[in-house]
């Protein structure tokens, strides 16, 4: 189910162009100015390390221009992929990495529309799932995660907490605690770890996040 205070937000191409929205964001704002920027993605890195070691495959869903991909490569994960709806965001990350970026599988696509991304031991998502206010979009997201993660693999996901922001980048969000996230992914996944985190935005605001680590059991 959707978390606390989730509105019936825009869904479908007729109502909302997700790709154009995020392309506009990344074309008009610096990558270190957006509210979700982290100079060091410590929480994501810690949670991924808790379930996978170097040599494991990791996909960062909605990774955009995040610094996480740099750290994943440095930590020896392989293969590494980044999926984002914004080609501009991925190009920022690719240019930052230079030649090292050739090791990354860059996937431009909407997570609710992509049919297949391959197989990865860890699926990581920080702040994408909470934008999916339409139940059908969430169903498609969960279905892709199930196809991507093998039995024994893990999903590391972070969203705004129940007392976190109600909107981000002008869009309504769903807010969750770890139990709510676990319920969205159903009985194929088991909640094995949870964490609360307060993110400090570049503008100095505080955003409360809830993280969950789910193990794929079947």
trRosetta pair geometry for C-beta under 8 A, 3 or more apart (Angstrom, degrees):
i j d omega theta_ij theta_ji phi_ij phi_ji
1 180 6.9 -80 74 -150 82 87
1 183 5.8 -18 22 121 77 132
1 184 7.0 -111 37 -78 29 73
2 6 3.8 -85 147 45 127 167
2 133 7.2 57 -134 -144 146 55
2 135 7.1 -100 -40 -83 112 82
2 138 7.3 -155 -80 -36 89 162
2 174 4.5 -104 -163 -134 98 135
2 180 8.0 19 161 -179 20 118
2 184 7.8 67 -83 -92 40 113
3 6 5.8 111 62 -45 58 114
3 130 7.8 -33 30 -124 132 91
3 159 7.4 163 -3 114 153 142
3 162 6.3 -135 171 -91 116 77
3 174 4.8 119 36 164 91 88
3 175 4.5 -125 110 86 130 45
3 176 3.7 -131 -69 -78 143 60
3 177 7.1 145 -133 3 120 57
3 180 4.6 81 -96 152 91 156
3 181 7.9 -2 -65 -56 119 64
4 162 4.2 69 14 -140 144 91
4 175 4.8 -42 59 78 87 106
4 176 7.6 172 11 -81 78 30
4 180 7.9 -98 -20 -79 74 166
5 162 7.9 117 16 -157 100 69
5 166 6.2 -62 125 -121 134 104
5 175 6.1 18 55 27 94 117
6 9 7.9 -82 178 -13 78 102
6 133 5.9 175 -178 -136 96 85
6 172 7.7 115 -159 149 52 110
6 173 7.6 -76 -119 126 77 41
6 174 3.8 12 -109 -113 119 86
6 175 7.0 -159 -67 20 80 63
7 133 5.9 -11 78 -158 67 142
7 172 4.4 -44 45 169 124 158
8 133 6.5 148 -151 147 19 112
8 134 7.6 63 -163 -94 63 63
9 16 7.9 7 150 -31 87 163
9 131 8.0 -108 99 -179 161 57
9 133 3.0 81 26 60 113 151
9 134 6.6 -103 71 -41 79 74
9 171 6.8 62 -157 -176 141 88
9 172 4.4 -160 -88 66 119 113
9 173 8.0 27 -47 -72 154 21
10 15 4.5 -165 -157 127 94 114
10 16 3.3 97 140 -37 135 139
10 133 7.4 72 37 58 43 121
10 134 7.7 -60 110 -43 30 115
10 171 7.8 -88 30 -138 108 100
11 15 6.2 37 58 56 36 134
11 16 6.7 7 -51 33 11 119
11 133 7.1 -133 -55 77 102 80
11 134 3.2 70 -86 -63 145 152
11 136 6.7 108 176 54 147 105
11 137 5.8 -138 -131 -30 113 120
12 15 5.2 70 69 18 91 100
12 16 7.1 95 65 34 51 80
12 134 7.5 140 -23 -106 75 169
13 16 7.7 -107 -130 65 20 46
13 17 6.7 43 -149 -95 67 68
16 21 7.2 -3 178 -34 91 134
17 20 3.9 24 118 24 122 116
17 21 6.3 156 92 -23 69 83
18 21 5.7 -55 -151 31 31 115
18 22 6.6 13 161 -6 66 107
18 85 5.7 -63 127 -175 103 165
18 110 5.7 95 81 -118 134 121
19 22 6.5 -69 -153 42 28 97
19 23 6.1 28 155 -20 67 111
19 85 5.0 -133 -101 168 67 106
19 86 7.1 158 -155 -81 63 56
19 110 6.4 -85 -60 -63 94 107
20 23 5.6 -54 -140 38 32 113
20 24 6.3 36 159 -23 65 105
21 24 6.0 -63 -160 33 25 110
21 25 6.7 26 148 -20 63 105
21 169 7.5 104 160 140 111 123
21 171 7.5 63 175 -58 153 128
22 25 5.3 -43 -147 31 42 117
22 26 6.4 28 159 -9 69 105
22 64 7.8 -123 -178 -101 124 118
22 84 7.6 -144 142 170 148 97
22 85 5.3 97 47 85 146 109
22 86 4.2 -117 125 -57 109 116
22 89 6.9 -42 156 -24 108 131
23 26 6.2 -64 -148 45 29 100
23 27 6.0 25 156 -18 67 114
23 86 5.2 173 -78 -128 57 92
23 87 7.2 13 -105 37 104 77
23 88 5.5 110 -141 6 70 125
24 27 5.8 -60 -139 40 27 108
24 28 6.0 2 168 -1 65 119
25 28 6.6 -81 -147 46 19 94
25 29 5.8 -29 178 23 63 119
25 34 6.8 64 167 -107 112 125
25 86 7.4 -82 59 -91 98 154
25 169 6.0 -17 -100 -147 141 129
26 29 6.8 -65 -111 54 24 83
26 31 7.3 27 -141 -87 86 80
26 64 7.1 -159 -86 -157 132 113
26 65 7.0 145 -131 -21 119 123
26 86 5.1 117 7 168 144 149
26 88 4.2 157 105 101 126 117
26 89 4.5 -117 -100 -65 157 79
26 92 6.9 -132 -170 -17 118 134
27 88 5.6 -71 -63 -151 78 169
29 33 5.0 -134 -180 80 96 116
29 34 5.4 103 122 -67 139 84
30 33 4.1 85 60 -2 92 113
30 34 7.6 -151 84 -21 52 74
31 34 6.7 -36 -156 7 34 109
31 37 6.8 124 149 -102 59 121
31 64 8.0 175 -138 141 101 107
31 65 4.2 -87 -139 115 129 153
31 89 7.7 129 -111 -136 106 72
31 92 5.2 156 -69 167 142 152
32 37 5.2 118 -145 -162 42 160
32 39 7.8 39 -135 -81 106 81
32 202 6.4 121 153 -95 69 148
33 37 7.0 89 35 -13 14 146
33 202 5.8 -126 -137 83 36 158
34 37 5.3 121 66 -35 75 97
34 169 7.9 1 -155 -84 104 110
34 202 7.5 88 64 13 28 129
35 168 6.7 -138 70 -151 139 96
35 169 7.4 -147 26 -56 118 78
35 201 4.4 -29 -153 -135 75 129
35 202 7.0 -129 -113 26 36 86
35 203 6.8 -37 -106 13 82 110
35 205 7.2 -25 -142 57 110 121
35 207 7.2 93 160 -36 113 146
36 126 7.5 148 -172 124 120 103
36 127 5.5 -152 -125 79 137 166
36 168 7.6 57 -53 -173 107 134
36 199 7.6 -5 -133 161 53 155
36 201 7.7 -25 -58 -116 25 90
37 201 7.6 84 45 -154 79 63
37 202 5.5 22 57 -39 122 116
38 41 4.8 103 98 -82 137 65
38 42 7.7 -133 174 6 132 70
38 66 7.2 19 44 -146 95 91
38 67 6.5 -120 88 35 78 113
38 199 7.3 -81 -81 -143 106 109
39 67 6.8 38 -169 -1 26 161
40 67 7.1 -68 -98 95 29 145
41 44 4.4 -25 159 42 111 117
41 45 5.5 121 102 -26 84 97
41 66 6.5 46 -62 178 141 111
41 67 5.8 179 -16 76 104 92
41 68 4.4 -22 36 -82 164 89
41 71 6.4 -144 52 18 105 148
41 126 7.5 -153 -148 -4 119 165
42 45 5.8 -64 -145 40 26 110
42 46 6.1 26 160 -22 66 109
43 46 5.8 -56 -146 35 28 111
43 47 6.3 20 160 -14 64 109
43 158 7.1 81 116 -82 129 151
43 195 6.7 -175 -156 113 112 143
43 197 5.0 -9 -94 -99 158 158
43 209 7.8 131 103 87 168 140
43 211 6.4 -164 161 -45 123 157
44 47 6.1 -61 -147 39 28 105
44 48 6.2 25 158 -17 65 109
44 68 5.6 -39 102 -113 145 131
44 124 6.1 78 -162 -167 110 132
44 126 5.6 -68 -80 -50 126 135
44 156 6.8 118 -146 133 70 133
44 158 7.2 -92 -82 -8 89 137
45 48 5.9 -57 -146 38 28 109
45 49 6.2 28 156 -18 64 110
45 68 7.0 -162 -63 -134 85 87
45 71 5.4 -60 -98 137 125 148
45 75 7.4 167 -151 -47 102 150
46 49 5.8 -59 -150 38 27 111
46 50 6.5 33 151 -30 63 105
47 50 5.5 -48 -151 23 34 117
47 51 7.3 3 161 3 62 105
47 156 4.8 137 123 -144 122 130
47 193 6.9 177 -138 104 96 137
47 195 6.9 -130 -80 14 119 141
47 211 6.2 -123 -73 160 158 141
47 213 5.6 -162 -170 -72 109 119
48 51 6.7 -82 -160 46 31 89
48 52 5.9 -46 174 48 73 105
48 58 6.4 28 -152 -119 133 140
48 72 7.5 -52 132 -102 164 94
48 77 7.8 -37 157 -72 132 148
48 122 5.6 86 -139 173 92 161
48 124 6.1 -24 -81 -81 116 131
48 156 5.7 -93 -75 -6 70 166
49 52 7.2 -92 -118 64 21 61
49 53 7.6 54 -149 -97 63 50
49 75 7.3 -110 -86 -160 100 149
50 193 6.5 36 119 -38 148 174
50 213 6.9 -70 85 -99 124 168
51 122 6.5 133 92 -98 114 114
51 154 4.2 -2 149 2 155 165
51 156 7.2 -172 30 -61 136 111
51 192 7.7 106 -93 86 121 139
51 193 7.9 -141 -54 14 112 137
51 213 6.2 178 -40 -169 139 132
51 215 7.6 -162 -139 -90 133 89
52 56 3.7 -108 -173 67 117 165
52 58 6.9 162 94 -72 156 103
52 77 7.1 55 126 -112 122 111
52 121 5.4 128 -114 118 135 126
52 122 4.9 -102 -9 -42 152 128
52 154 6.8 -144 -36 35 105 122
53 56 6.1 112 60 -12 46 112
53 76 7.9 -13 154 87 68 116
54 75 5.8 -149 -86 146 93 69
54 76 2.9 16 -145 93 124 121
54 77 6.0 -111 -129 -63 52 47
54 78 7.7 30 -178 8 70 87
55 76 6.4 -10 -35 139 59 103
55 77 7.2 -69 21 -126 18 40
55 78 6.2 -29 -127 47 32 90
56 77 5.7 -41 71 -134 69 88
56 78 7.8 111 65 47 24 45
56 121 4.1 -84 -170 59 102 150
56 122 6.2 65 136 -8 123 106
57 77 6.9 118 -121 174 19 93
57 78 6.6 -39 -91 121 65 29
57 79 4.8 14 -124 48 103 69
57 80 7.3 -161 -152 -69 61 39
57 81 7.8 23 -179 1 98 97
57 118 8.0 -104 167 124 150 117
57 119 7.0 83 78 111 153 64
57 120 4.2 -124 120 -134 106 68
57 121 5.0 124 52 6 72 86
57 122 7.2 -178 96 29 52 72
58 72 5.4 -129 71 -147 140 135
58 77 4.7 -2 6 166 117 149
58 80 5.6 -1 64 -116 87 74
58 81 7.6 -167 100 33 50 66
58 120 6.0 101 -121 -175 11 122
58 121 6.9 -44 -69 62 58 84
58 122 4.5 -13 -112 69 81 108
58 124 6.2 17 -174 -6 103 117
59 80 7.7 156 -88 -163 41 44
59 81 4.4 -14 -114 68 85 103
59 82 7.4 172 -161 -83 63 25
59 83 6.3 27 177 -8 109 108
59 117 6.2 82 -131 132 159 136
59 118 7.7 155 -67 68 133 100
59 120 4.3 -166 -11 -7 100 171
59 122 7.4 -179 29 93 60 61
59 123 5.6 -12 64 -117 100 62
59 124 6.9 -178 89 28 48 75
59 148 6.8 -66 31 174 149 139
60 63 3.4 63 119 -71 116 126
60 66 6.7 -130 161 63 145 135
60 68 5.6 150 -116 95 150 129
60 69 6.0 -116 19 -71 150 86
60 72 7.2 -140 -41 -28 121 152
60 80 7.7 15 -6 -173 100 88
60 81 7.2 -169 26 95 66 54
60 82 4.8 -14 64 -112 103 74
60 83 7.2 -177 87 26 52 69
60 124 5.0 -25 -110 74 63 110
60 125 7.7 146 -166 -81 50 43
61 83 5.0 -11 -121 61 59 114
61 111 5.7 64 -168 -101 114 138
61 123 6.3 19 -18 -175 122 88
61 124 6.6 176 17 83 78 49
61 125 4.3 -26 68 -88 110 95
61 128 5.7 -106 123 34 94 156
62 83 6.9 -9 -31 92 38 80
62 84 5.8 92 -134 -107 31 77
62 85 7.7 0 -109 -1 73 87
62 111 6.8 -46 -50 -33 90 136
62 125 5.9 65 30 -141 114 83
62 126 7.4 -145 87 60 112 54
62 127 6.8 -142 121 84 141 67
62 128 3.3 -174 -30 -68 158 129
63 66 4.8 -104 -173 33 72 119
63 68 6.2 -115 -141 59 107 116
63 69 5.9 82 171 -46 145 108
63 82 3.9 -89 57 -146 140 103
63 83 6.9 98 11 47 95 46
63 84 5.8 -103 54 -54 63 110
63 90 7.9 72 83 -97 94 80
63 93 7.2 31 126 -68 105 167
63 124 7.8 58 -77 92 101 105
64 82 7.8 -122 13 174 18 121
64 84 4.8 129 -75 -120 52 150
64 86 6.2 27 -118 55 90 118
64 89 3.6 -62 -152 171 79 139
64 90 7.0 -106 -145 -59 32 57
64 92 7.7 6 162 55 75 120
64 93 7.1 143 132 -35 42 125
65 89 4.8 -118 -32 -166 84 76
65 90 7.5 -137 -72 -73 62 21
65 92 4.0 -17 -109 89 122 127
65 93 4.8 -167 -130 -52 52 88
65 96 7.5 101 -162 -7 90 138
66 69 6.5 113 87 -6 85 87
66 82 7.8 -173 47 -135 100 129
66 93 7.1 4 47 -94 48 130
66 126 7.6 114 -110 57 155 122
67 70 5.3 -44 -172 29 66 119
67 71 6.6 61 137 -18 81 102
68 71 5.6 -61 -155 39 41 108
68 72 6.1 43 151 -25 74 104
68 124 7.3 -144 156 118 153 149
68 126 7.8 147 -43 15 152 132
69 72 5.5 -49 -144 32 35 114
69 73 6.6 35 157 -16 64 103
69 80 6.4 128 -148 157 83 130
69 82 5.3 -38 -82 -61 135 130
69 93 5.9 64 43 -176 142 132
69 97 7.1 -62 111 -66 115 138
69 104 6.0 29 -173 -111 129 144
70 73 6.2 -61 -158 36 28 108
70 74 6.4 24 149 -16 64 111
70 96 7.4 -68 -68 120 122 117
70 97 6.4 -160 -92 -94 85 97
70 100 8.0 66 -126 109 71 141
71 74 5.5 -56 -145 40 35 113
71 75 6.0 30 156 -17 68 110
72 75 5.8 -60 -145 41 28 107
72 77 4.6 -54 -178 43 88 129
72 80 4.9 136 122 -123 128 136
73 76 7.8 59 176 -60 30 20
73 77 7.2 -80 -80 51 29 81
73 80 6.0 -98 -71 15 76 163
73 97 7.6 95 11 -139 160 127
73 100 6.1 105 153 168 160 118
73 103 6.1 109 -124 85 120 137
73 104 7.2 -69 -69 -64 122 99
77 80 5.4 93 102 -74 102 103
77 122 7.9 -64 -145 39 139 125
78 103 7.5 -67 -113 177 102 113
79 105 6.2 35 163 -10 123 119
79 118 7.6 -30 74 128 141 153
79 120 7.4 -98 73 -104 90 92
80 103 6.7 43 44 126 109 94
80 104 5.3 -52 97 -114 99 76
80 105 7.1 173 95 20 46 80
81 104 6.7 134 -111 -173 33 73
81 105 3.8 -30 -105 70 93 105
81 106 7.5 -171 -155 -70 69 20
81 107 5.9 30 179 -9 113 115
81 117 6.6 160 124 170 158 111
81 118 7.0 142 -33 48 157 129
81 120 6.8 -114 29 -75 114 139
82 90 6.3 161 105 -120 119 99
82 93 6.6 -47 88 96 171 160
82 104 6.1 6 4 177 101 125
82 105 7.5 166 23 83 56 59
82 106 5.9 -11 62 -117 94 61
82 107 6.9 -175 90 30 45 79
83 107 4.3 -24 -103 77 76 116
83 109 6.3 -46 -160 57 98 91
83 111 6.3 99 131 -84 131 91
83 114 7.0 -68 -153 -23 135 166
83 117 6.2 -45 -73 -121 136 147
84 87 7.9 171 93 -67 98 27
84 89 5.1 -93 137 81 154 127
84 90 5.3 178 50 -54 121 100
84 107 7.6 129 19 83 51 68
84 108 6.8 -31 75 -117 66 54
84 109 8.0 108 76 45 24 47
85 108 7.3 69 -153 -169 21 65
85 109 6.6 -55 -101 114 56 21
85 110 4.9 43 -106 -88 110 64
85 111 7.4 -82 -54 -10 97 74
86 89 3.9 72 93 3 118 109
86 90 6.8 166 98 -8 67 82
86 108 7.7 -102 92 -136 17 91
87 90 5.8 -58 -151 41 37 109
87 91 6.2 40 152 -24 68 106
87 108 4.7 10 -84 -119 85 138
88 91 5.7 -55 -148 34 30 113
88 92 6.8 38 151 -24 62 99
89 92 5.8 -50 -158 26 33 114
89 93 7.0 26 149 -11 64 104
90 93 5.7 -55 -153 39 39 109
90 94 6.1 39 150 -22 70 107
90 106 5.0 118 -180 -162 131 116
90 108 6.2 -118 16 -79 151 86
91 94 5.5 -51 -140 37 34 113
91 95 6.2 35 159 -18 66 104
92 95 6.2 -59 -151 37 25 107
92 96 6.5 27 152 -21 62 108
93 96 5.6 -55 -149 34 32 114
93 97 6.4 23 158 -13 66 109
93 101 7.2 145 128 -120 74 123
93 106 7.9 166 80 -111 114 116
94 97 6.1 -62 -149 40 29 106
94 101 4.5 118 -148 -180 63 153
94 104 7.5 -141 -102 66 80 129
94 106 6.2 -13 -73 -77 121 151
95 98 7.3 29 -178 -68 35 52
95 101 7.7 6 -30 -27 15 163
96 101 7.7 113 68 -65 60 127
97 100 4.6 -109 174 76 96 95
97 101 3.4 123 89 -60 123 94
97 104 7.1 60 88 -2 171 133
98 101 6.2 150 64 0 24 103
99 102 6.0 -27 -177 0 53 113
100 103 6.0 -38 178 14 58 114
101 104 5.4 -50 -163 25 57 115
101 106 7.8 21 175 -48 101 122
105 118 7.5 14 118 12 170 149
107 114 7.2 48 161 -121 126 149
107 117 5.9 2 -113 -130 172 106
109 113 6.4 -136 179 78 95 95
109 114 4.3 86 135 -75 142 110
110 113 4.1 50 74 20 106 111
110 114 6.7 -178 74 -27 49 82
111 114 6.1 -37 -128 18 31 113
111 128 6.4 75 8 157 153 140
111 140 7.9 139 126 115 67 99
111 141 5.6 41 131 -113 110 89
111 144 6.5 -159 -179 65 77 157
112 132 7.0 147 -68 -116 126 120
112 137 4.5 -41 -113 -147 147 81
112 140 4.4 80 -153 89 73 134
112 141 5.8 -41 -88 -57 75 81
113 140 7.5 24 -60 158 34 147
114 117 6.0 36 145 -54 138 98
114 144 6.3 70 80 -127 93 146
115 144 8.0 -163 -166 -108 14 103
116 144 7.9 -164 -97 -139 33 89
116 147 6.6 -96 -114 134 76 137
116 148 7.9 159 -153 -82 58 83
117 120 7.6 -28 110 -11 107 116
117 144 7.1 60 3 -179 110 110
117 148 5.7 3 60 -107 102 123
118 148 7.0 49 82 -136 47 87
119 148 6.2 171 -118 -166 41 51
119 149 7.7 133 -155 -100 70 14
119 150 5.9 46 -169 -45 117 100
120 123 6.1 118 85 -70 118 68
120 148 5.8 -4 31 165 90 101
120 149 6.7 -42 75 -93 70 61
120 153 7.2 119 108 -158 53 146
121 149 7.5 63 -162 -141 18 75
121 150 6.9 -33 -103 35 56 103
121 153 4.7 -154 -158 -123 46 102
121 154 7.1 21 152 27 70 78
122 149 7.8 39 -113 -116 14 104
122 153 6.5 -151 -67 -172 39 95
122 154 5.3 -7 -112 69 76 90
122 155 7.6 156 -160 -93 56 26
122 156 6.2 8 -171 1 105 110
123 145 5.4 156 123 -138 174 92
123 148 5.9 93 -79 100 124 128
123 149 5.3 -81 -16 -65 117 114
123 153 7.5 74 -8 143 87 119
123 154 7.4 -154 31 105 70 49
123 155 4.7 -16 65 -114 105 75
123 156 7.1 175 86 28 52 65
123 157 7.8 3 110 -61 92 92
124 155 8.0 172 -79 -161 33 49
124 156 4.7 -10 -110 68 75 106
124 157 7.6 180 -155 -76 39 49
125 128 4.9 -88 -164 37 108 109
125 129 5.6 81 132 -24 141 101
125 155 7.7 -8 15 -173 104 90
125 156 7.4 163 28 91 58 59
125 157 4.7 4 63 -119 99 80
125 158 7.0 -166 103 33 61 63
126 157 7.7 179 -77 -156 42 40
126 158 4.4 8 -123 53 71 118
126 209 7.9 0 -155 -151 91 148
127 130 6.3 -45 -143 32 50 113
127 131 7.7 60 163 -25 63 101
127 158 6.3 -22 -37 97 66 92
127 159 6.7 135 -97 -115 45 46
127 160 7.5 66 -115 -38 85 76
127 168 7.3 -90 -168 119 115 171
127 209 7.7 -69 -67 -117 94 121
128 131 6.1 -61 -171 24 42 111
128 132 7.7 38 143 -25 69 101
129 132 5.8 -52 -164 19 47 114
129 138 7.4 69 -161 -122 87 89
129 141 6.5 145 -115 153 85 158
129 157 5.9 19 2 -165 145 124
129 159 5.5 -76 77 -78 101 117
129 174 7.8 -68 134 64 75 112
129 181 7.6 77 112 -128 153 101
129 184 7.8 118 180 117 132 161
130 159 3.8 136 -56 -150 114 105
130 160 5.2 114 -156 17 166 88
130 168 7.7 67 101 17 118 133
130 173 4.3 26 147 -171 101 113
130 174 5.2 -145 -152 62 64 69
130 175 6.6 40 -143 -87 121 42
130 176 6.9 -137 -96 4 98 102
131 168 7.4 -89 -84 63 95 112
131 171 5.9 30 -138 117 97 140
131 173 5.8 -50 -87 -111 46 85
131 174 8.0 -107 -21 18 6 81
132 137 4.3 -152 -154 111 103 117
132 138 4.7 139 127 -71 129 76
132 141 5.9 -88 -73 -19 170 146
132 174 7.0 -41 73 13 60 124
133 137 7.6 37 51 48 39 133
133 172 5.7 39 -70 98 153 104
133 173 7.1 -143 -66 -138 102 21
133 174 5.7 162 -101 -41 66 96
134 137 4.2 82 73 4 99 109
134 138 7.1 -175 90 -8 53 82
135 138 5.6 -56 -150 37 37 111
135 139 6.3 42 152 -24 68 102
136 139 5.5 -47 -147 31 35 115
136 140 6.6 36 153 -17 64 102
137 140 5.8 -54 -151 36 32 110
137 141 6.4 36 150 -21 65 106
138 141 5.5 -51 -148 35 35 116
138 142 6.3 35 155 -18 67 105
138 184 6.3 -87 176 -161 126 117
139 142 5.9 -55 -149 37 29 109
139 143 6.3 32 153 -21 64 107
140 143 5.6 -53 -147 35 31 114
140 144 6.5 30 155 -18 64 104
141 144 6.0 -59 -154 35 29 108
141 145 6.5 29 151 -18 64 106
142 145 5.6 -54 -149 36 34 113
142 146 6.4 35 153 -21 66 105
142 184 6.5 -151 -79 148 128 85
142 185 5.6 -176 -133 -117 110 61
142 186 7.1 86 -178 5 141 109
143 146 5.7 -54 -151 34 31 112
143 147 6.6 28 153 -17 64 106
144 147 5.7 -56 -149 37 34 110
144 148 6.1 28 155 -20 67 114
145 148 5.7 -64 -144 39 29 110
145 149 6.0 4 170 -2 70 114
145 155 5.9 34 -172 -102 129 134
145 185 7.1 -64 91 -127 144 111
146 149 6.8 -61 -127 43 22 92
146 188 6.0 33 -119 107 113 161
146 216 7.4 146 -129 -128 59 121
149 153 4.0 -154 -171 91 88 130
149 154 7.1 -149 -152 44 133 15
149 155 6.1 -75 -63 -58 161 89
149 216 4.6 166 122 -38 117 149
150 153 4.7 102 55 -19 65 120
150 216 6.8 154 100 83 29 142
151 216 5.6 -126 -116 117 36 100
151 217 6.8 12 -146 166 87 15
151 218 6.1 21 -110 -108 114 23
152 215 7.2 -21 -146 -171 27 99
152 216 6.6 -36 26 72 23 88
153 215 7.6 160 89 -152 31 60
153 216 5.0 12 61 27 77 123
154 192 7.6 -76 -123 40 114 133
154 213 5.9 -6 -173 -173 122 91
154 214 6.6 150 -157 79 67 46
154 215 5.5 -35 -100 -100 80 58
154 216 7.0 -141 -78 -2 28 83
155 185 6.8 -180 61 -117 158 160
155 189 6.4 -30 26 -132 127 141
155 212 7.9 11 104 104 92 89
155 213 7.2 161 82 -156 52 44
155 214 4.4 -9 57 59 102 101
155 216 7.1 93 -19 -49 96 91
156 211 7.1 -1 -175 -172 78 107
156 212 7.9 -178 -147 90 40 46
156 213 5.3 -7 -104 -107 73 80
157 181 5.9 179 90 -167 126 139
157 211 6.9 165 89 -150 42 62
157 212 5.6 -12 63 59 90 86
157 214 7.2 2 12 6 111 108
158 197 7.2 -24 -142 39 130 129
158 209 5.1 16 -178 177 108 125
158 210 7.0 171 -148 86 63 39
158 211 4.3 -24 -95 -96 90 84
158 212 7.9 167 -82 18 46 59
159 164 7.9 179 133 50 66 154
159 173 7.5 174 -172 169 100 121
159 174 7.2 -24 -179 92 144 79
159 175 6.8 172 135 -137 109 41
159 176 4.8 52 75 36 136 109
159 181 6.7 169 15 -84 124 118
159 209 6.8 157 84 -151 25 78
159 210 6.1 -17 64 59 75 86
160 164 3.3 -156 -175 98 91 141
160 165 5.4 -99 -131 50 145 73
160 168 7.3 -172 -49 -36 134 126
160 173 5.6 81 24 116 134 145
160 175 4.7 -65 101 -114 98 87
160 176 7.5 105 75 26 55 66
160 207 6.7 -77 -115 179 93 101
160 208 6.8 74 -163 83 69 67
160 209 6.3 -71 -108 -105 33 58
160 210 7.5 28 126 15 21 85
161 164 4.2 117 47 -29 66 108
161 175 6.2 18 114 -173 22 104
161 176 7.3 -78 -126 75 34 44
161 177 6.5 45 -149 -90 78 64
161 196 6.4 38 -88 -135 144 95
161 208 4.1 -64 37 128 124 102
161 209 5.8 132 -30 180 92 6
161 210 4.2 114 -96 -33 80 96
162 175 5.0 127 -108 131 34 117
162 176 7.0 -53 -59 145 73 4
162 177 5.6 -20 -25 -46 111 91
162 180 7.9 120 -66 -1 102 149
162 210 7.5 42 -10 -31 70 139
163 175 7.7 146 -5 169 19 148
163 208 5.6 12 86 61 81 155
164 175 5.5 176 51 -131 96 120
164 207 5.8 50 -154 -175 103 73
164 208 4.1 -137 -85 69 85 82
164 209 6.5 69 -94 -74 147 38
164 210 7.6 -128 -23 -10 132 86
165 168 5.8 98 104 -63 138 86
165 173 7.0 61 101 36 86 134
165 207 5.6 -34 -15 -129 112 98
165 208 8.0 161 -12 38 64 72
166 172 6.8 -31 155 -138 78 73
166 173 6.7 178 177 45 31 87
166 175 7.3 -62 -105 -36 53 126
167 170 6.7 -13 170 -151 121 10
167 171 6.2 161 -157 78 83 33
167 172 5.6 -49 -100 -95 83 42
167 173 6.4 160 -113 0 28 91
168 171 6.2 -27 69 58 62 84
168 173 5.7 37 11 -40 101 132
176 180 4.0 -149 -149 89 89 122
176 181 4.8 99 150 -53 145 82
176 184 7.6 -52 -114 -18 147 131
176 210 5.7 -130 98 68 74 134
176 212 8.0 -62 126 -14 124 126
177 180 5.1 97 49 8 64 105
177 181 7.4 -125 99 -4 34 89
177 194 7.9 33 167 -163 78 140
177 210 5.1 -142 -131 -138 40 163
178 181 5.7 -54 -151 36 35 112
178 182 6.3 38 152 -22 67 105
178 191 6.1 106 156 -148 105 134
178 194 3.5 -37 -82 -120 164 131
178 195 8.0 100 -72 20 128 38
178 210 5.7 -138 -48 170 66 113
178 211 7.3 4 -90 92 99 35
178 212 4.1 142 -139 -88 83 104
179 182 5.6 -52 -148 35 33 115
179 183 6.5 37 152 -23 64 103
179 191 7.2 -41 -100 -59 50 168
180 183 5.6 -50 -150 31 33 114
180 184 6.8 39 151 -25 62 100
181 184 5.7 -50 -157 25 36 115
181 185 7.0 17 155 -7 66 106
181 191 7.9 113 84 -99 93 113
181 210 7.1 -170 -22 114 127 114
181 212 4.3 -177 82 16 141 150
181 214 7.5 -138 127 -44 104 124
182 185 6.3 -70 -156 41 33 101
182 189 6.8 -147 -148 104 70 107
182 190 7.8 12 -148 -165 115 24
182 191 4.1 -43 -96 -56 138 117
182 212 6.1 -143 -52 -169 81 151
182 214 6.2 161 -111 -96 76 117
183 186 7.5 41 -179 -70 35 40
185 188 6.9 -101 152 63 86 89
185 189 4.3 -9 123 34 125 141
185 214 5.7 56 73 178 159 171
186 189 6.6 89 70 25 56 89
187 217 8.0 -72 152 58 62 125
188 216 6.3 -7 149 -147 91 73
188 217 6.3 -172 -178 51 43 81
188 218 5.5 -113 -135 64 75 80
189 214 4.0 22 174 168 123 123
189 215 6.5 150 -157 71 68 37
189 216 5.8 -37 -99 -95 77 51
189 217 6.7 161 -110 5 21 90
190 214 6.5 149 67 -159 33 71
190 215 4.9 -21 58 57 92 94
190 217 5.3 67 -15 -40 109 126
191 194 6.7 8 -178 -51 114 104
191 212 6.0 -60 -129 -164 98 111
191 213 7.5 103 -157 75 56 53
191 214 5.8 -39 -91 -100 49 77
192 213 5.3 -64 67 102 89 98
192 214 6.8 138 10 -121 86 24
192 215 5.0 56 -25 -19 133 109
193 212 7.3 147 86 -162 58 44
193 213 3.8 14 55 40 102 121
194 210 7.2 -15 -168 -175 101 88
194 211 6.6 157 -158 88 51 63
194 212 5.3 -12 -105 -106 82 67
194 213 7.3 -142 -67 19 41 75
195 210 7.7 154 84 -161 47 47
195 211 4.4 -8 61 59 92 112
196 208 7.0 -17 -170 -168 100 92
196 209 7.1 152 -161 84 51 58
196 210 5.9 -25 -105 -105 69 63
196 211 7.5 -166 -79 20 21 80
197 208 7.7 148 82 -158 45 48
197 209 4.5 -19 67 64 93 107
197 210 7.9 173 24 -84 76 19
197 211 6.2 40 -2 -14 117 114
198 206 5.4 -13 -175 -164 108 104
198 207 7.1 147 -160 71 57 41
198 208 5.7 -27 -103 -99 73 61
198 209 7.3 -179 -86 19 22 81
199 206 7.2 141 74 -159 48 50
199 207 4.5 -23 62 64 101 98
199 208 7.9 -166 19 -76 78 13
199 209 5.7 59 -19 -18 109 120
200 204 6.9 -16 -173 -136 92 34
200 205 7.6 156 -155 76 49 36
200 206 6.3 -24 -99 -99 61 65
201 204 6.7 -44 73 28 79 19
201 205 4.5 4 33 54 122 86
201 206 7.7 -136 2 -67 86 18
201 207 6.3 74 -43 -12 102 114
